[in-house]
């Protein structure tokens, strides 16, 4: 756009200067030897005098809007000589202008210059606006880069502290083992009892301490991710990429902590923990895709504080996102990611929520007077789901079945794989959120 506006400005300015040159230096032709004409712009006919004998009476009158071929001007520039109907004539009246003939229409040099000047001014204003917008964008990029780098540094420092504490506890354990091996045989039974109690106490304390530090580390990441939802769409789209990268690097470091945590009976490979991680990754995937739509921005993003230590947080029962459409209003979205089917009656079913959760989501929609949507992803990788679904929660309920499953306290809403494809989309960014989505509460 900037290059286009610059070209328009240069071309219009050059042509304007060329027309001015032709007008001032009294040339009788312009580009490609196009002839110049003298046109009557007055309210009545102009008197034409003979160029050969200025004392002769008028030869003819030039009608309004008509012109004759211009040849040259007098010494003062006020008398314009030319040829009209085979006669050499000139006119002294100031109500005439030089012009060029385009088809059957005369375009005066003055009107052409006014048009070109208007185009130049518009192009110049456009260049100033593009430059100002570019400057603000570069400044915003610098701010996002600074915030993202600071976030990565703080997460890495917290991760290093956790690893050092693990190493110190391992050294303490080895020292206790050496002390145990050096004791006399008659003290082994009593010492074994004491060391067992001490180790169990240390393991419990370390387990709780380690869980707390890991929770705080995740909380910092989620708080920073929540801050990203308060900035503009352009800035957030850029920062989400950086946060996603830092989250991937942090995930690698967590893998090391998980493997070392087995020493203290801390199993971070449990199904519950992995399910939470996949769900959070799918939320990030959904957020990045929905922000590709310039008319939508994220207003709220519910975190999962207390998810690991069992502490209930009321806000965690709300849908994951509150999104705002520039013209149509607000809607809430709950994200769910699934990686396996339930086989029932020779059909493959997707469990997308339980009954209690659905009731909470519907109550939330009524209290906030906004619709509730379900965004369900299915596949092996939450960042690249093979199946993406999106529809109002009522439509999910209408074609789902309530099924009681072993090891689940509450009944599950399940949808047939083939019926679910009615809600399938290629990307969340291309979804047209119709007016009914934002105007009809649950």
C-alpha beads as a LAMMPS data file, in Angstrom:
LAMMPS data file: protein, C-alpha beads

442 atoms
441 bonds

1 atom types
1 bond types

-500.0 500.0 xlo xhi
-500.0 500.0 ylo yhi
-500.0 500.0 zlo zhi

Masses

1 110.0

Atoms # bond

1 1 1 0.000 0.000 0.000
2 1 1 2.786 2.428 0.900
3 1 1 4.570 1.827 -2.432
4 1 1 1.319 2.215 -4.378
5 1 1 0.498 5.547 -2.702
6 1 1 4.051 6.798 -3.278
7 1 1 3.851 5.953 -7.001
8 1 1 0.469 7.725 -7.307
9 1 1 1.864 10.812 -5.546
10 1 1 4.961 10.972 -7.791
11 1 1 3.066 10.421 -11.058
12 1 1 0.370 13.000 -10.270
13 1 1 2.983 15.560 -9.165
14 1 1 5.096 15.043 -12.298
15 1 1 2.081 15.385 -14.626
16 1 1 0.938 18.489 -12.730
17 1 1 4.387 20.050 -13.216
18 1 1 4.422 19.128 -16.890
19 1 1 0.997 20.739 -17.474
20 1 1 2.207 23.855 -15.656
21 1 1 5.284 23.968 -17.876
22 1 1 3.168 23.684 -21.053
23 1 1 0.842 26.437 -19.855
24 1 1 3.618 28.862 -18.832
25 1 1 5.936 28.345 -21.800
26 1 1 3.086 28.522 -24.319
27 1 1 3.767 25.265 -26.161
28 1 1 1.158 24.390 -28.769
29 1 1 1.496 20.593 -28.310
30 1 1 1.830 18.188 -25.406
31 1 1 2.848 14.500 -25.234
32 1 1 2.889 12.639 -28.578
33 1 1 2.345 15.926 -30.399
34 1 1 -1.213 16.180 -29.089
35 1 1 -2.498 19.641 -30.138
36 1 1 -3.456 22.330 -27.630
37 1 1 -6.750 24.214 -27.992
38 1 1 -8.192 27.524 -26.775
39 1 1 -11.678 26.989 -25.240
40 1 1 -14.451 29.496 -24.468
41 1 1 -15.441 29.099 -20.763
42 1 1 -17.464 32.344 -20.527
43 1 1 -21.234 32.720 -20.390
44 1 1 -21.470 33.972 -23.983
45 1 1 -19.676 33.817 -27.337
46 1 1 -16.168 35.323 -27.682
47 1 1 -15.156 37.685 -30.477
48 1 1 -12.478 36.354 -32.856
49 1 1 -10.143 38.864 -34.569
50 1 1 -7.922 38.353 -37.605
51 1 1 -4.278 37.536 -36.816
52 1 1 -3.176 39.029 -40.175
53 1 1 -4.805 42.433 -39.706
54 1 1 -5.654 43.544 -36.192
55 1 1 -7.557 46.564 -37.494
56 1 1 -10.187 44.416 -39.223
57 1 1 -13.508 43.965 -37.460
58 1 1 -14.290 40.637 -35.820
59 1 1 -14.245 37.650 -38.151
60 1 1 -16.566 35.431 -36.152
61 1 1 -17.742 34.507 -32.674
62 1 1 -16.574 31.418 -30.723
63 1 1 -19.581 29.676 -29.103
64 1 1 -19.555 28.714 -25.407
65 1 1 -17.725 25.415 -24.820
66 1 1 -16.121 25.441 -28.299
67 1 1 -12.455 25.924 -29.091
68 1 1 -9.885 26.462 -31.836
69 1 1 -6.394 25.081 -32.456
70 1 1 -3.797 27.079 -30.491
71 1 1 -0.560 28.104 -32.315
72 1 1 1.199 30.814 -30.299
73 1 1 0.702 33.751 -27.928
74 1 1 1.511 37.389 -28.272
75 1 1 4.418 39.033 -26.494
76 1 1 2.315 39.799 -23.428
77 1 1 0.788 36.323 -23.414
78 1 1 -2.747 37.733 -23.332
79 1 1 -3.483 37.312 -27.063
80 1 1 -3.823 33.659 -28.058
81 1 1 -3.454 33.035 -31.787
82 1 1 -4.704 29.969 -33.600
83 1 1 -6.735 28.488 -36.452
84 1 1 -10.530 28.323 -36.510
85 1 1 -12.410 27.018 -39.552
86 1 1 -9.313 27.691 -41.745
87 1 1 -8.922 31.277 -40.514
88 1 1 -6.009 32.633 -38.481
89 1 1 -7.602 34.277 -35.490
90 1 1 -6.857 35.462 -31.976
91 1 1 -8.883 36.290 -28.873
92 1 1 -8.191 38.848 -26.126
93 1 1 -11.003 38.047 -23.667
94 1 1 -9.696 36.547 -20.390
95 1 1 -12.587 34.059 -20.283
96 1 1 -10.670 31.472 -22.282
97 1 1 -8.431 28.644 -21.287
98 1 1 -5.945 26.330 -22.895
99 1 1 -7.206 22.769 -23.112
100 1 1 -6.704 19.359 -24.691
101 1 1 -9.369 17.473 -26.631
102 1 1 -10.288 14.023 -25.256
103 1 1 -12.835 12.451 -27.561
104 1 1 -15.363 15.249 -27.963
105 1 1 -14.721 16.879 -24.583
106 1 1 -12.321 19.748 -23.871
107 1 1 -10.304 19.366 -20.648
108 1 1 -8.767 22.660 -19.577
109 1 1 -5.257 22.707 -18.142
110 1 1 -6.546 24.352 -14.950
111 1 1 -9.136 21.626 -14.285
112 1 1 -6.545 18.910 -14.997
113 1 1 -4.146 20.553 -12.540
114 1 1 -6.868 20.735 -9.877
115 1 1 -7.642 17.026 -10.319
116 1 1 -3.953 16.109 -10.140
117 1 1 -3.428 18.303 -7.078
118 1 1 -6.364 16.575 -5.324
119 1 1 -4.933 13.138 -6.130
120 1 1 -1.486 14.193 -4.832
121 1 1 -2.964 15.493 -1.562
122 1 1 -5.027 12.310 -1.032
123 1 1 -1.973 10.125 -1.746
124 1 1 0.148 12.220 0.643
125 1 1 -2.439 11.894 3.427
126 1 1 -2.576 8.136 2.810
127 1 1 1.218 7.922 3.068
128 1 1 1.149 9.789 6.390
129 1 1 -1.549 7.455 7.772
130 1 1 0.334 4.316 6.644
131 1 1 3.551 5.651 8.145
132 1 1 1.815 6.425 11.455
133 1 1 0.209 2.981 11.609
134 1 1 3.509 1.292 10.777
135 1 1 5.252 3.237 13.529
136 1 1 2.649 2.191 16.122
137 1 1 2.904 -1.437 14.973
138 1 1 6.710 -1.459 15.341
139 1 1 6.409 0.064 18.829
140 1 1 3.833 -2.569 19.821
141 1 1 6.100 -5.349 18.512
142 1 1 8.944 -4.075 20.662
143 1 1 6.730 -4.031 23.760
144 1 1 5.453 -7.581 23.107
145 1 1 9.008 -8.842 22.556
146 1 1 10.148 -7.328 25.862
147 1 1 7.225 -8.844 27.813
148 1 1 7.656 -12.304 26.233
149 1 1 11.406 -12.403 26.899
150 1 1 10.853 -11.380 30.522
151 1 1 8.240 -14.145 30.918
152 1 1 10.602 -16.801 29.545
153 1 1 13.431 -15.673 31.854
154 1 1 11.230 -15.842 34.942
155 1 1 9.848 -19.277 34.047
156 1 1 13.354 -20.617 33.416
157 1 1 14.654 -19.269 36.742
158 1 1 11.768 -20.909 38.597
159 1 1 12.468 -24.165 36.800
160 1 1 16.160 -24.070 37.772
161 1 1 15.251 -23.575 41.427
162 1 1 12.983 -26.640 41.356
163 1 1 15.712 -28.769 39.795
164 1 1 18.288 -27.654 42.398
165 1 1 15.963 -28.573 45.248
166 1 1 15.505 -32.044 43.773
167 1 1 19.259 -32.497 43.593
168 1 1 19.698 -31.392 47.228
169 1 1 17.054 -33.841 48.411
170 1 1 18.755 -36.649 46.501
171 1 1 22.071 -35.843 48.219
172 1 1 20.335 -35.940 51.609
173 1 1 18.846 -39.333 50.818
174 1 1 22.230 -40.764 49.834
175 1 1 23.795 -39.428 53.052
176 1 1 21.106 -41.152 55.081
177 1 1 21.795 -44.417 53.266
178 1 1 25.515 -44.167 54.050
179 1 1 24.738 -43.500 57.698
180 1 1 22.431 -46.507 57.749
181 1 1 25.139 -48.835 56.323
182 1 1 27.716 -47.751 58.955
183 1 1 25.580 -48.619 61.996
184 1 1 26.132 -51.743 64.088
185 1 1 23.990 -54.792 63.489
186 1 1 22.121 -54.611 66.805
187 1 1 20.924 -51.077 66.002
188 1 1 19.635 -51.890 62.537
189 1 1 16.067 -52.735 63.481
190 1 1 15.470 -49.548 65.505
191 1 1 17.278 -47.368 63.027
192 1 1 15.331 -48.856 60.142
193 1 1 12.066 -47.908 61.832
194 1 1 13.266 -44.369 62.519
195 1 1 14.677 -43.808 59.063
196 1 1 11.476 -45.175 57.478
197 1 1 9.339 -42.723 59.426
198 1 1 11.707 -39.857 58.623
199 1 1 11.813 -40.731 54.910
200 1 1 8.047 -40.989 54.749
201 1 1 7.712 -37.600 56.434
202 1 1 10.315 -36.075 54.114
203 1 1 8.632 -37.546 51.054
204 1 1 5.243 -36.169 52.097
205 1 1 6.688 -32.719 52.783
206 1 1 8.679 -32.734 49.565
207 1 1 5.637 -33.940 47.615
208 1 1 3.525 -31.061 48.946
209 1 1 6.319 -28.516 48.499
210 1 1 7.051 -29.675 44.972
211 1 1 3.365 -29.572 44.025
212 1 1 3.049 -26.037 45.399
213 1 1 6.065 -24.764 43.444
214 1 1 4.850 -26.450 40.261
215 1 1 1.380 -24.890 40.783
216 1 1 2.903 -21.420 41.262
217 1 1 4.981 -21.856 38.099
218 1 1 1.869 -22.778 36.085
219 1 1 -0.021 -19.875 37.701
220 1 1 2.612 -17.409 36.459
221 1 1 2.290 -18.759 32.954
222 1 1 -1.516 -18.592 33.042
223 1 1 -1.484 -15.057 34.511
224 1 1 0.796 -13.904 31.695
225 1 1 -1.457 -15.639 29.165
226 1 1 -4.471 -13.876 30.737
227 1 1 -2.715 -10.495 30.394
228 1 1 -2.355 -11.164 26.671
229 1 1 -6.153 -11.136 26.346
230 1 1 -6.296 -7.465 27.403
231 1 1 -4.199 -6.084 24.521
232 1 1 -5.131 -5.494 20.889
233 1 1 -5.772 -8.336 18.434
234 1 1 -2.617 -7.651 16.444
235 1 1 -0.383 -7.550 19.525
236 1 1 -1.935 -10.642 21.041
237 1 1 -1.561 -12.672 17.858
238 1 1 2.185 -11.912 17.833
239 1 1 2.641 -12.570 21.567
240 1 1 0.724 -15.878 21.509
241 1 1 3.347 -17.293 19.141
242 1 1 6.123 -16.319 21.525
243 1 1 4.272 -17.614 24.602
244 1 1 3.573 -20.888 22.787
245 1 1 7.286 -21.230 22.022
246 1 1 8.302 -20.538 25.615
247 1 1 5.608 -22.974 26.818
248 1 1 7.108 -25.709 24.575
249 1 1 10.584 -25.073 25.981
250 1 1 9.208 -25.166 29.505
251 1 1 7.454 -28.459 28.704
252 1 1 10.839 -30.032 27.890
253 1 1 12.190 -28.942 31.250
254 1 1 9.096 -30.333 32.976
255 1 1 9.811 -33.722 31.403
256 1 1 13.121 -33.775 33.258
257 1 1 11.408 -32.824 36.520
258 1 1 8.806 -35.542 36.013
259 1 1 11.422 -38.267 35.536
260 1 1 13.306 -37.157 38.663
261 1 1 10.057 -36.897 40.622
262 1 1 9.662 -40.704 40.558
263 1 1 12.404 -40.832 43.232
264 1 1 9.922 -39.220 45.642
265 1 1 6.838 -41.128 44.427
266 1 1 5.610 -38.037 42.529
267 1 1 3.953 -39.295 39.323
268 1 1 3.486 -36.453 36.861
269 1 1 2.691 -38.943 34.079
270 1 1 -0.750 -39.652 35.521
271 1 1 -3.773 -39.565 33.197
272 1 1 -5.330 -36.628 35.073
273 1 1 -2.202 -34.466 34.708
274 1 1 -1.756 -35.305 30.988
275 1 1 -5.437 -34.611 30.313
276 1 1 -5.137 -31.159 31.871
277 1 1 -2.049 -30.368 29.794
278 1 1 -3.770 -31.440 26.574
279 1 1 -6.834 -29.381 27.448
280 1 1 -4.705 -26.274 28.077
281 1 1 -2.826 -26.749 24.786
282 1 1 -6.134 -27.036 22.909
283 1 1 -7.331 -23.784 24.540
284 1 1 -4.187 -22.043 23.255
285 1 1 -4.778 -23.560 19.777
286 1 1 -8.403 -22.314 19.796
287 1 1 -7.339 -18.824 20.989
288 1 1 -4.756 -18.462 18.201
289 1 1 -7.227 -19.528 15.496
290 1 1 -10.174 -17.411 16.699
291 1 1 -7.949 -14.298 16.801
292 1 1 -7.236 -14.678 13.085
293 1 1 -10.748 -13.231 12.649
294 1 1 -10.178 -9.433 12.945
295 1 1 -13.774 -8.853 14.156
296 1 1 -13.377 -11.053 17.283
297 1 1 -11.345 -10.486 20.439
298 1 1 -11.020 -12.433 23.696
299 1 1 -12.480 -10.631 26.733
300 1 1 -11.997 -13.324 29.424
301 1 1 -9.977 -16.535 29.667
302 1 1 -10.706 -18.797 32.680
303 1 1 -7.606 -20.377 34.241
304 1 1 -7.512 -23.657 36.225
305 1 1 -6.066 -22.502 39.580
306 1 1 -6.149 -25.294 42.189
307 1 1 -6.513 -28.054 39.597
308 1 1 -3.675 -30.186 40.996
309 1 1 -4.043 -29.758 44.749
310 1 1 -7.812 -30.369 44.741
311 1 1 -8.774 -26.896 45.972
312 1 1 -12.182 -25.966 44.417
313 1 1 -12.336 -22.610 42.624
314 1 1 -15.855 -21.505 41.640
315 1 1 -14.754 -19.599 38.518
316 1 1 -13.234 -22.798 37.065
317 1 1 -16.758 -24.099 36.450
318 1 1 -17.370 -21.297 33.950
319 1 1 -16.772 -21.657 30.176
320 1 1 -13.142 -21.145 29.136
321 1 1 -13.621 -18.022 27.011
322 1 1 -15.793 -14.915 26.741
323 1 1 -15.379 -13.543 23.205
324 1 1 -16.575 -10.206 21.808
325 1 1 -17.673 -9.667 18.193
326 1 1 -17.130 -6.135 16.942
327 1 1 -20.732 -5.806 15.732
328 1 1 -22.774 -8.696 17.204
329 1 1 -21.918 -8.742 20.908
330 1 1 -20.605 -11.419 23.280
331 1 1 -20.632 -15.226 23.452
332 1 1 -18.996 -17.809 25.756
333 1 1 -17.036 -20.851 24.537
334 1 1 -16.074 -24.022 26.442
335 1 1 -13.153 -25.993 24.935
336 1 1 -12.867 -29.778 25.225
337 1 1 -10.197 -32.046 23.719
338 1 1 -10.617 -35.814 23.375
339 1 1 -8.183 -38.424 22.032
340 1 1 -10.193 -41.636 22.190
341 1 1 -13.670 -43.013 21.398
342 1 1 -16.144 -44.898 23.575
343 1 1 -17.454 -48.022 21.825
344 1 1 -21.134 -48.583 22.553
345 1 1 -23.632 -50.610 20.475
346 1 1 -21.036 -50.983 17.673
347 1 1 -20.780 -47.216 17.359
348 1 1 -17.913 -44.887 18.107
349 1 1 -18.962 -42.152 20.528
350 1 1 -17.193 -38.960 21.663
351 1 1 -17.716 -37.965 25.312
352 1 1 -17.772 -34.169 25.265
353 1 1 -18.947 -33.317 28.828
354 1 1 -20.793 -34.620 31.867
355 1 1 -24.291 -33.637 32.988
356 1 1 -23.165 -31.454 35.922
357 1 1 -20.765 -29.444 33.752
358 1 1 -23.421 -28.847 31.094
359 1 1 -25.851 -27.585 33.742
360 1 1 -23.189 -25.155 35.047
361 1 1 -22.467 -23.852 31.559
362 1 1 -26.162 -23.277 30.839
363 1 1 -26.641 -21.516 34.193
364 1 1 -23.652 -19.313 33.418
365 1 1 -25.147 -18.352 30.048
366 1 1 -28.459 -17.414 31.665
367 1 1 -26.837 -15.354 34.432
368 1 1 -24.612 -13.452 31.988
369 1 1 -27.336 -13.357 29.273
370 1 1 -24.966 -14.626 26.582
371 1 1 -25.022 -17.850 24.509
372 1 1 -22.753 -20.802 25.324
373 1 1 -20.803 -22.608 22.601
374 1 1 -18.877 -25.900 22.642
375 1 1 -15.543 -26.137 20.769
376 1 1 -14.492 -29.825 20.708
377 1 1 -11.205 -31.080 19.298
378 1 1 -10.384 -34.740 18.596
379 1 1 -7.097 -36.412 17.687
380 1 1 -3.667 -37.317 19.034
381 1 1 -2.155 -33.816 19.161
382 1 1 -4.173 -30.970 20.784
383 1 1 -2.238 -28.434 18.687
384 1 1 -3.228 -30.240 15.459
385 1 1 -6.667 -31.832 16.035
386 1 1 -7.862 -34.043 13.191
387 1 1 -11.493 -33.127 13.896
388 1 1 -12.691 -29.664 14.982
389 1 1 -16.317 -29.148 16.102
390 1 1 -18.173 -25.938 16.995
391 1 1 -21.896 -25.448 17.732
392 1 1 -24.278 -24.066 20.400
393 1 1 -24.467 -26.289 23.475
394 1 1 -28.189 -26.929 22.842
395 1 1 -27.405 -28.466 19.439
396 1 1 -24.810 -30.753 21.018
397 1 1 -27.391 -31.857 23.626
398 1 1 -30.097 -32.496 20.993
399 1 1 -28.071 -35.174 19.150
400 1 1 -26.220 -36.624 22.182
401 1 1 -27.000 -39.496 24.571
402 1 1 -26.651 -39.602 28.371
403 1 1 -24.573 -42.674 29.248
404 1 1 -23.379 -43.926 32.644
405 1 1 -19.753 -45.055 32.487
406 1 1 -17.819 -47.092 35.042
407 1 1 -15.390 -45.007 37.163
408 1 1 -17.314 -41.815 36.309
409 1 1 -19.443 -40.294 39.093
410 1 1 -21.700 -38.369 36.733
411 1 1 -23.426 -39.425 33.515
412 1 1 -21.630 -38.444 30.305
413 1 1 -23.018 -36.659 27.233
414 1 1 -21.810 -38.619 24.178
415 1 1 -22.246 -37.859 20.496
416 1 1 -22.004 -40.301 17.612
417 1 1 -18.871 -39.772 15.498
418 1 1 -20.875 -39.581 12.266
419 1 1 -23.441 -37.117 13.687
420 1 1 -20.650 -34.980 15.111
421 1 1 -19.399 -34.249 11.603
422 1 1 -22.454 -31.992 11.156
423 1 1 -20.575 -29.541 13.411
424 1 1 -17.148 -30.071 11.810
425 1 1 -15.206 -27.061 10.504
426 1 1 -11.825 -26.618 8.837
427 1 1 -10.589 -23.796 11.078
428 1 1 -12.074 -21.752 13.920
429 1 1 -10.884 -18.558 12.206
430 1 1 -13.225 -19.111 9.211
431 1 1 -16.383 -19.622 11.277
432 1 1 -19.123 -17.079 10.531
433 1 1 -20.658 -16.426 13.964
434 1 1 -24.182 -15.520 12.953
435 1 1 -26.273 -12.918 14.710
436 1 1 -28.361 -15.595 16.458
437 1 1 -25.254 -16.849 18.261
438 1 1 -24.756 -13.585 20.100
439 1 1 -28.361 -12.505 20.640
440 1 1 -30.055 -15.676 22.010
441 1 1 -29.043 -16.544 25.622
442 1 1 -28.936 -20.198 26.686

Bonds

1 1 1 2
2 1 2 3
3 1 3 4
4 1 4 5
5 1 5 6
6 1 6 7
7 1 7 8
8 1 8 9
9 1 9 10
10 1 10 11
11 1 11 12
12 1 12 13
13 1 13 14
14 1 14 15
15 1 15 16
16 1 16 17
17 1 17 18
18 1 18 19
19 1 19 20
20 1 20 21
21 1 21 22
22 1 22 23
23 1 23 24
24 1 24 25
25 1 25 26
26 1 26 27
27 1 27 28
28 1 28 29
29 1 29 30
30 1 30 31
31 1 31 32
32 1 32 33
33 1 33 34
34 1 34 35
35 1 35 36
36 1 36 37
37 1 37 38
38 1 38 39
39 1 39 40
40 1 40 41
41 1 41 42
42 1 42 43
43 1 43 44
44 1 44 45
45 1 45 46
46 1 46 47
47 1 47 48
48 1 48 49
49 1 49 50
50 1 50 51
51 1 51 52
52 1 52 53
53 1 53 54
54 1 54 55
55 1 55 56
56 1 56 57
57 1 57 58
58 1 58 59
59 1 59 60
60 1 60 61
61 1 61 62
62 1 62 63
63 1 63 64
64 1 64 65
65 1 65 66
66 1 66 67
67 1 67 68
68 1 68 69
69 1 69 70
70 1 70 71
71 1 71 72
72 1 72 73
73 1 73 74
74 1 74 75
75 1 75 76
76 1 76 77
77 1 77 78
78 1 78 79
79 1 79 80
80 1 80 81
81 1 81 82
82 1 82 83
83 1 83 84
84 1 84 85
85 1 85 86
86 1 86 87
87 1 87 88
88 1 88 89
89 1 89 90
90 1 90 91
91 1 91 92
92 1 92 93
93 1 93 94
94 1 94 95
95 1 95 96
96 1 96 97
97 1 97 98
98 1 98 99
99 1 99 100
100 1 100 101
101 1 101 102
102 1 102 103
103 1 103 104
104 1 104 105
105 1 105 106
106 1 106 107
107 1 107 108
108 1 108 109
109 1 109 110
110 1 110 111
111 1 111 112
112 1 112 113
113 1 113 114
114 1 114 115
115 1 115 116
116 1 116 117
117 1 117 118
118 1 118 119
119 1 119 120
120 1 120 121
121 1 121 122
122 1 122 123
123 1 123 124
124 1 124 125
125 1 125 126
126 1 126 127
127 1 127 128
128 1 128 129
129 1 129 130
130 1 130 131
131 1 131 132
132 1 132 133
133 1 133 134
134 1 134 135
135 1 135 136
136 1 136 137
137 1 137 138
138 1 138 139
139 1 139 140
140 1 140 141
141 1 141 142
142 1 142 143
143 1 143 144
144 1 144 145
145 1 145 146
146 1 146 147
147 1 147 148
148 1 148 149
149 1 149 150
150 1 150 151
151 1 151 152
152 1 152 153
153 1 153 154
154 1 154 155
155 1 155 156
156 1 156 157
157 1 157 158
158 1 158 159
159 1 159 160
160 1 160 161
161 1 161 162
162 1 162 163
163 1 163 164
164 1 164 165
165 1 165 166
166 1 166 167
167 1 167 168
168 1 168 169
169 1 169 170
170 1 170 171
171 1 171 172
172 1 172 173
173 1 173 174
174 1 174 175
175 1 175 176
176 1 176 177
177 1 177 178
178 1 178 179
179 1 179 180
180 1 180 181
181 1 181 182
182 1 182 183
183 1 183 184
184 1 184 185
185 1 185 186
186 1 186 187
187 1 187 188
188 1 188 189
189 1 189 190
190 1 190 191
191 1 191 192
192 1 192 193
193 1 193 194
194 1 194 195
195 1 195 196
196 1 196 197
197 1 197 198
198 1 198 199
199 1 199 200
200 1 200 201
201 1 201 202
202 1 202 203
203 1 203 204
204 1 204 205
205 1 205 206
206 1 206 207
207 1 207 208
208 1 208 209
209 1 209 210
210 1 210 211
211 1 211 212
212 1 212 213
213 1 213 214
214 1 214 215
215 1 215 216
216 1 216 217
217 1 217 218
218 1 218 219
219 1 219 220
220 1 220 221
221 1 221 222
222 1 222 223
223 1 223 224
224 1 224 225
225 1 225 226
226 1 226 227
227 1 227 228
228 1 228 229
229 1 229 230
230 1 230 231
231 1 231 232
232 1 232 233
233 1 233 234
234 1 234 235
235 1 235 236
236 1 236 237
237 1 237 238
238 1 238 239
239 1 239 240
240 1 240 241
241 1 241 242
242 1 242 243
243 1 243 244
244 1 244 245
245 1 245 246
246 1 246 247
247 1 247 248
248 1 248 249
249 1 249 250
250 1 250 251
251 1 251 252
252 1 252 253
253 1 253 254
254 1 254 255
255 1 255 256
256 1 256 257
257 1 257 258
258 1 258 259
259 1 259 260
260 1 260 261
261 1 261 262
262 1 262 263
263 1 263 264
264 1 264 265
265 1 265 266
266 1 266 267
267 1 267 268
268 1 268 269
269 1 269 270
270 1 270 271
271 1 271 272
272 1 272 273
273 1 273 274
274 1 274 275
275 1 275 276
276 1 276 277
277 1 277 278
278 1 278 279
279 1 279 280
280 1 280 281
281 1 281 282
282 1 282 283
283 1 283 284
284 1 284 285
285 1 285 286
286 1 286 287
287 1 287 288
288 1 288 289
289 1 289 290
290 1 290 291
291 1 291 292
292 1 292 293
293 1 293 294
294 1 294 295
295 1 295 296
296 1 296 297
297 1 297 298
298 1 298 299
299 1 299 300
300 1 300 301
301 1 301 302
302 1 302 303
303 1 303 304
304 1 304 305
305 1 305 306
306 1 306 307
307 1 307 308
308 1 308 309
309 1 309 310
310 1 310 311
311 1 311 312
312 1 312 313
313 1 313 314
314 1 314 315
315 1 315 316
316 1 316 317
317 1 317 318
318 1 318 319
319 1 319 320
320 1 320 321
321 1 321 322
322 1 322 323
323 1 323 324
324 1 324 325
325 1 325 326
326 1 326 327
327 1 327 328
328 1 328 329
329 1 329 330
330 1 330 331
331 1 331 332
332 1 332 333
333 1 333 334
334 1 334 335
335 1 335 336
336 1 336 337
337 1 337 338
338 1 338 339
339 1 339 340
340 1 340 341
341 1 341 342
342 1 342 343
343 1 343 344
344 1 344 345
345 1 345 346
346 1 346 347
347 1 347 348
348 1 348 349
349 1 349 350
350 1 350 351
351 1 351 352
352 1 352 353
353 1 353 354
354 1 354 355
355 1 355 356
356 1 356 357
357 1 357 358
358 1 358 359
359 1 359 360
360 1 360 361
361 1 361 362
362 1 362 363
363 1 363 364
364 1 364 365
365 1 365 366
366 1 366 367
367 1 367 368
368 1 368 369
369 1 369 370
370 1 370 371
371 1 371 372
372 1 372 373
373 1 373 374
374 1 374 375
375 1 375 376
376 1 376 377
377 1 377 378
378 1 378 379
379 1 379 380
380 1 380 381
381 1 381 382
382 1 382 383
383 1 383 384
384 1 384 385
385 1 385 386
386 1 386 387
387 1 387 388
388 1 388 389
389 1 389 390
390 1 390 391
391 1 391 392
392 1 392 393
393 1 393 394
394 1 394 395
395 1 395 396
396 1 396 397
397 1 397 398
398 1 398 399
399 1 399 400
400 1 400 401
401 1 401 402
402 1 402 403
403 1 403 404
404 1 404 405
405 1 405 406
406 1 406 407
407 1 407 408
408 1 408 409
409 1 409 410
410 1 410 411
411 1 411 412
412 1 412 413
413 1 413 414
414 1 414 415
415 1 415 416
416 1 416 417
417 1 417 418
418 1 418 419
419 1 419 420
420 1 420 421
421 1 421 422
422 1 422 423
423 1 423 424
424 1 424 425
425 1 425 426
426 1 426 427
427 1 427 428
428 1 428 429
429 1 429 430
430 1 430 431
431 1 431 432
432 1 432 433
433 1 433 434
434 1 434 435
435 1 435 436
436 1 436 437
437 1 437 438
438 1 438 439
439 1 439 440
440 1 440 441
441 1 441 442
